[in-house]
Amino acid sequence: MFQYLIIFTITFAVSLLMTPFVRTFSTRAGILDHPNHIKRHSKPIARAGGLAIFTAFLAGLLFLIYFNRGIAGELKAVIAGAVLSVFLGLWDDIKELYYIEKFILQAAVALVLIFSGIRIGFLPYHLSVVITLFWIVGVTNAVNLQDGMDGLAAGISFLSGFAFFLIGVLQGNLILSLLSITLMGSCLGFLRFNFPPASIFMGDTGSMFLGYTLAVLGVLSVQKSDSFVGLFIPVLILAVPVFDTIATVVRRFIEGRGIFDGDRGHFYDLLADKLKLKHELILLLVYVLTIILGLTSLCLV
């Protein structure tokens, strides 16, 4: 357990220290999130905060590999996918890619991981590849959609990471536990500056990286399962972003709008705009729900 504490401390400290530097870099480089009729902030905010989260995450993994050479091979594909996800997100923050381009590139990242052997193992090969591909791309975008309110995506990712950490401990899955605790520290350090009122956003750089990483944790959490019941472990843990995304797609389709068109119809928007709940209360409700769902998932191990 001591190694988990060390990794959490390292990633938390690196994230906490790096975020102000990334905020300054993002501002000077003009990588800013400008206000519009959909967004809630009233002035441009630095939006490449995901670089700080990723830097902390990578620092934690390098520390792990240095002291645990045996796990280096298992982490190579995960790190490669993470690097590609960060570059894709940063590219989108700078250029704003068309959604088809993003889907294609996200699928390519997922395939790198799948063909390295990280996929849902107990299903027939071709079905496993398809479901794993759909899961990774879907969760990547689901987490991305939660980055519409200060502290939401980072908080959900931290708490989901904690649930995956507990799953890993119960399963005796060292890689899952180590990756989860590494993600937790990286998110918590950034959350210090992203909690409302946020002074920096994670941008697609962060949300795509977090979505990819949580999707990977989900796949790892079911690799040791031998029944379909195990598939519900990551679904429960990530139920908030997953079901909000499904509801958003269905709603936009029914309304005859493009399913990729931004709006203020997410569940957290409705709580703020319709019920007039305070920002902090909405975060508290989502955090509590995420904790309850995460603890419920433990019953399936």
Backbone torsions as a table, in degrees:
resi	resn	phi	psi	omega
1	MET	NA	-25.2	-178.5
2	PHE	-62.5	-37.3	-179.7
3	GLN	-65.7	-31.8	177.6
4	TYR	-65.5	-42.1	179.2
5	LEU	-63.1	-40.1	179.3
6	ILE	-64.1	-47.2	-179.3
7	ILE	-62.8	-43.6	179.3
8	PHE	-61.5	-43.5	-179.1
9	THR	-63.6	-44.3	-179.2
10	ILE	-62.5	-50.0	-176.6
11	THR	-67.8	-37.6	177.0
12	PHE	-63.0	-45.6	-178.6
13	ALA	-65.1	-43.9	-179.2
14	VAL	-64.4	-43.7	179.4
15	SER	-63.6	-42.5	-179.7
16	LEU	-63.7	-39.2	-178.5
17	LEU	-79.7	-34.2	-175.7
18	MET	-78.5	-30.0	-174.0
19	THR	-58.5	-44.6	177.0
20	PRO	-61.7	-37.2	177.8
21	PHE	-65.6	-42.6	178.2
22	VAL	-65.3	-37.1	178.3
23	ARG	-61.6	-44.0	177.8
24	THR	-65.4	-45.6	178.0
25	PHE	-59.3	-46.9	-177.6
26	SER	-62.4	-40.0	179.9
27	THR	-66.4	-46.4	-178.6
28	ARG	-68.6	-31.3	-179.6
29	ALA	-83.0	-5.2	179.4
30	GLY	76.1	19.9	177.3
31	ILE	-89.2	84.2	-171.7
32	LEU	-123.2	151.2	174.6
33	ASP	-100.3	110.2	-176.6
34	HIS	-89.1	142.2	-179.1
35	PRO	-67.6	149.4	172.3
36	ASN	-149.8	-167.4	-174.0
37	HIS	-71.1	-15.9	-179.3
38	ILE	-94.5	-38.3	-172.4
39	LYS	-79.8	158.7	-172.4
40	ARG	-95.7	-21.3	-178.2
41	HIS	-82.2	154.9	-174.4
42	SER	-107.8	-1.6	178.5
43	LYS	-142.5	157.4	-179.8
44	PRO	-58.9	136.4	-179.5
45	ILE	-126.5	138.5	175.5
46	ALA	-54.9	138.1	-171.5
47	ARG	-127.3	12.6	-179.2
48	ALA	-105.3	29.8	-177.3
49	GLY	-60.1	-20.1	178.1
50	GLY	-59.1	-24.5	177.9
51	LEU	-62.3	-37.2	179.0
52	ALA	-69.1	-41.9	178.8
53	ILE	-61.6	-46.1	-177.9
54	PHE	-67.0	-40.7	179.2
55	THR	-59.1	-44.0	178.7
56	ALA	-65.0	-42.7	179.2
57	PHE	-60.9	-45.7	-179.6
58	LEU	-65.6	-39.6	178.0
59	ALA	-60.4	-41.5	178.7
60	GLY	-63.9	-42.7	-179.6
61	LEU	-66.5	-40.7	178.5
62	LEU	-63.6	-37.1	176.6
63	PHE	-64.3	-43.1	179.2
64	LEU	-61.0	-46.3	-177.5
65	ILE	-65.2	-36.9	-179.0
66	TYR	-62.7	-38.7	-177.2
67	PHE	-98.1	-8.2	178.8
68	ASN	-136.3	71.7	-174.5
69	ARG	-56.6	-26.9	-175.9
70	GLY	-66.8	-21.3	-177.5
71	ILE	-93.9	-3.4	-176.6
72	ALA	-57.2	-43.6	-178.3
73	GLY	-61.8	-40.3	-178.8
74	GLU	-70.4	-24.2	-176.3
75	LEU	-94.5	-11.1	-175.7
76	LYS	-57.1	-49.3	-177.8
77	ALA	-66.0	-38.6	179.0
78	VAL	-62.4	-44.8	179.5
79	ILE	-65.5	-42.4	179.1
80	ALA	-59.7	-45.0	178.8
81	GLY	-65.1	-37.5	179.3
82	ALA	-64.6	-43.9	179.1
83	VAL	-61.4	-45.3	179.4
84	LEU	-63.4	-39.0	179.3
85	SER	-64.7	-40.5	179.3
86	VAL	-65.5	-44.9	178.7
87	PHE	-63.6	-38.7	177.6
88	LEU	-63.8	-44.6	179.5
89	GLY	-65.1	-41.4	179.0
90	LEU	-65.4	-40.7	176.9
91	TRP	-59.8	-41.1	179.5
92	ASP	-69.0	-36.4	178.2
93	ASP	-64.9	-33.2	-177.5
94	ILE	-86.1	-44.7	-172.0
95	LYS	-103.9	-23.3	-174.2
96	GLU	61.2	80.6	-177.9
97	LEU	-67.2	152.5	174.5
98	TYR	-70.9	147.3	-171.5
99	TYR	-61.6	-32.7	178.0
100	ILE	-64.2	-39.9	177.8
101	GLU	-62.1	-42.6	-179.7
102	LYS	-64.1	-43.4	-179.6
103	PHE	-62.0	-43.2	-179.5
104	ILE	-62.8	-45.6	-178.7
105	LEU	-69.5	-37.5	176.4
106	GLN	-64.0	-40.1	177.8
107	ALA	-64.1	-37.7	178.5
108	ALA	-63.6	-42.0	178.0
109	VAL	-62.3	-44.0	179.9
110	ALA	-61.8	-39.7	-178.6
111	LEU	-67.0	-34.1	175.3
112	VAL	-57.3	-43.5	-179.2
113	LEU	-69.5	-45.7	-176.3
114	ILE	-61.8	-46.6	-176.9
115	PHE	-75.8	-5.1	172.1
116	SER	-86.8	-7.6	177.5
117	GLY	111.3	-4.5	179.8
118	ILE	-91.2	97.2	-180.0
119	ARG	-156.1	172.7	178.3
120	ILE	-71.0	112.7	-165.3
121	GLY	-81.5	-28.1	-171.3
122	PHE	-86.0	-3.5	177.9
123	LEU	-88.9	158.8	172.2
124	PRO	-54.0	146.1	-169.5
125	TYR	-50.2	-56.0	-174.6
126	HIS	-65.2	-38.2	177.0
127	LEU	-66.0	-39.4	178.2
128	SER	-60.5	-44.3	179.9
129	VAL	-61.9	-46.1	-176.9
130	VAL	-64.9	-48.0	-177.4
131	ILE	-66.4	-41.7	178.9
132	THR	-63.7	-42.1	177.9
133	LEU	-61.2	-47.4	180.0
134	PHE	-61.9	-40.9	-178.6
135	TRP	-63.9	-48.3	-176.3
136	ILE	-64.8	-47.0	179.2
137	VAL	-66.0	-41.0	-178.5
138	GLY	-64.5	-46.8	-179.1
139	VAL	-68.3	-36.8	177.0
140	THR	-55.8	-45.1	-179.6
141	ASN	-77.2	-30.7	179.1
142	ALA	-64.5	-44.3	178.2
143	VAL	-67.0	-36.9	177.6
144	ASN	-57.4	-37.7	-179.1
145	LEU	-72.9	-15.6	178.4
146	GLN	-84.2	-5.7	-177.5
147	ASP	-87.7	41.9	179.5
148	GLY	-109.8	4.7	179.8
149	MET	-145.3	136.3	-178.8
150	ASP	-51.6	131.0	173.4
151	GLY	79.1	-2.3	-173.6
152	LEU	-79.4	-58.0	-177.0
153	ALA	-63.5	-42.9	-179.3
154	ALA	-66.2	-39.9	179.4
155	GLY	-67.2	-44.6	177.5
156	ILE	-61.1	-41.5	-178.7
157	SER	-65.5	-41.1	178.6
158	PHE	-62.0	-48.5	-177.2
159	LEU	-70.3	-36.4	176.3
160	SER	-66.0	-40.1	176.8
161	GLY	-60.0	-37.8	178.3
162	PHE	-64.2	-41.3	178.2
163	ALA	-63.7	-43.7	178.4
164	PHE	-64.8	-34.2	177.1
165	PHE	-61.1	-46.3	179.2
166	LEU	-64.1	-39.7	177.0
167	ILE	-60.4	-44.5	180.0
168	GLY	-61.4	-40.9	179.0
169	VAL	-64.6	-44.7	-179.0
170	LEU	-66.1	-35.0	-179.6
171	GLN	-82.3	-14.4	-172.8
172	GLY	72.6	28.7	-177.7
173	ASN	-96.4	93.2	-173.3
174	LEU	-62.4	-43.6	-178.0
175	ILE	-61.8	-44.1	179.0
176	LEU	-61.7	-44.5	-179.5
177	SER	-63.7	-44.7	-177.4
178	LEU	-67.2	-43.8	178.4
179	LEU	-64.1	-38.6	-178.4
180	SER	-65.8	-46.4	-178.9
181	ILE	-67.9	-31.6	176.5
182	THR	-65.6	-42.4	178.5
183	LEU	-66.0	-39.6	-178.3
184	MET	-59.2	-50.0	-179.5
185	GLY	-63.1	-38.7	-179.9
186	SER	-63.5	-39.2	-179.3
187	CYS	-73.3	-40.4	-174.8
188	LEU	-67.2	-39.1	178.0
189	GLY	-62.8	-41.4	178.6
190	PHE	-69.0	-35.1	-176.8
191	LEU	-60.9	-26.1	177.3
192	ARG	-56.9	-32.6	-177.8
193	PHE	-103.7	-11.5	-177.6
194	ASN	-100.9	-11.3	178.5
195	PHE	-68.9	144.4	-174.2
196	PRO	-61.4	137.9	-5.4
197	PRO	-80.1	123.7	-174.7
198	ALA	-68.9	140.2	174.7
199	SER	-101.5	-5.5	177.7
200	ILE	-156.3	144.2	174.9
201	PHE	-105.3	154.0	177.7
202	MET	-77.1	-23.4	-179.4
203	GLY	64.7	-177.4	176.2
204	ASP	-65.3	-24.3	175.4
205	THR	-55.3	-43.7	-179.4
206	GLY	-85.5	-43.9	-174.7
207	SER	-67.3	-36.6	177.1
208	MET	-69.3	-39.3	177.5
209	PHE	-64.1	-46.2	-179.5
210	LEU	-65.6	-41.2	178.7
211	GLY	-61.9	-45.0	177.8
212	TYR	-60.3	-47.6	-175.6
213	THR	-65.6	-42.5	178.0
214	LEU	-65.3	-36.1	176.6
215	ALA	-63.2	-41.5	177.9
216	VAL	-62.7	-44.1	177.9
217	LEU	-59.8	-38.1	178.0
218	GLY	-62.7	-43.6	178.3
219	VAL	-64.1	-44.6	-179.7
220	LEU	-63.0	-31.3	-177.4
221	SER	-70.8	-19.0	-179.5
222	VAL	-110.0	-0.3	-178.5
223	GLN	-63.8	-28.6	-179.9
224	LYS	-95.4	3.5	177.7
225	SER	-82.3	150.9	178.3
226	ASP	-122.5	16.8	178.4
227	SER	-147.1	166.0	-178.3
228	PHE	-68.1	-20.1	179.2
229	VAL	-58.7	-37.5	-179.5
230	GLY	-60.8	-26.2	-179.7
231	LEU	-63.7	-22.1	-178.0
232	PHE	-80.9	-10.0	179.1
233	ILE	-61.0	-58.4	179.9
234	PRO	-68.5	-29.1	179.3
235	VAL	-64.8	-41.9	177.5
236	LEU	-66.0	-46.4	-177.3
237	ILE	-61.1	-39.2	-177.2
238	LEU	-104.5	24.0	-175.5
239	ALA	-60.7	-36.4	-177.3
240	VAL	-62.0	-57.2	178.6
241	PRO	-67.3	-35.8	-177.7
242	VAL	-64.4	-49.6	-176.1
243	PHE	-76.0	-28.3	173.4
244	ASP	-65.2	-38.3	178.7
245	THR	-66.3	-44.6	178.3
246	ILE	-60.7	-45.6	-180.0
247	ALA	-63.2	-37.9	-179.8
248	THR	-66.2	-44.1	179.6
249	VAL	-63.6	-46.2	-179.9
250	VAL	-62.8	-44.9	-178.7
251	ARG	-61.7	-46.2	-178.9
252	ARG	-66.0	-35.4	177.5
253	PHE	-65.4	-44.6	179.6
254	ILE	-63.7	-37.0	179.9
255	GLU	-76.7	-5.5	179.2
256	GLY	74.6	25.6	-179.8
257	ARG	-108.0	162.4	176.0
258	GLY	-63.7	132.0	-175.8
259	ILE	-70.6	-11.0	178.7
260	PHE	-104.9	5.1	177.8
261	ASP	-77.3	129.7	179.7
262	GLY	-69.3	149.9	176.2
263	ASP	-159.3	-175.5	177.3
264	ARG	-115.3	51.6	-179.8
265	GLY	-113.2	8.2	176.7
266	HIS	-68.6	162.6	-176.3
267	PHE	-58.3	-37.5	-178.9
268	TYR	-72.4	-28.7	174.7
269	ASP	-67.9	-41.6	179.9
270	LEU	-65.1	-39.7	178.3
271	LEU	-63.6	-35.6	-178.7
272	ALA	-81.0	-45.3	-172.4
273	ASP	-86.1	-36.7	-177.3
274	LYS	-90.6	-47.2	-178.2
275	LEU	-91.1	-9.2	177.5
276	LYS	60.2	34.3	177.8
277	LEU	-76.7	148.1	178.6
278	LYS	-70.7	152.3	-178.2
279	HIS	-54.4	-47.8	-177.3
280	GLU	-64.4	-35.2	179.4
281	LEU	-68.8	-39.3	177.9
282	ILE	-61.7	-45.2	178.5
283	LEU	-60.7	-42.7	179.7
284	LEU	-60.6	-45.3	179.9
285	LEU	-61.9	-44.2	-179.6
286	VAL	-67.2	-41.2	179.4
287	TYR	-62.4	-45.2	-179.7
288	VAL	-62.9	-43.9	178.8
289	LEU	-61.9	-42.0	178.7
290	THR	-63.7	-39.0	177.5
291	ILE	-64.3	-45.7	-179.4
292	ILE	-61.4	-44.9	179.5
293	LEU	-65.1	-39.3	178.9
294	GLY	-63.9	-43.1	179.0
295	LEU	-66.9	-36.0	177.7
296	THR	-62.4	-36.4	-178.8
297	SER	-62.9	-25.0	-179.8
298	LEU	-63.9	-25.0	-179.3
299	CYS	-70.0	-15.6	-177.2
300	LEU	-93.0	-4.9	-178.4
301	VAL	-73.7	NA	NA
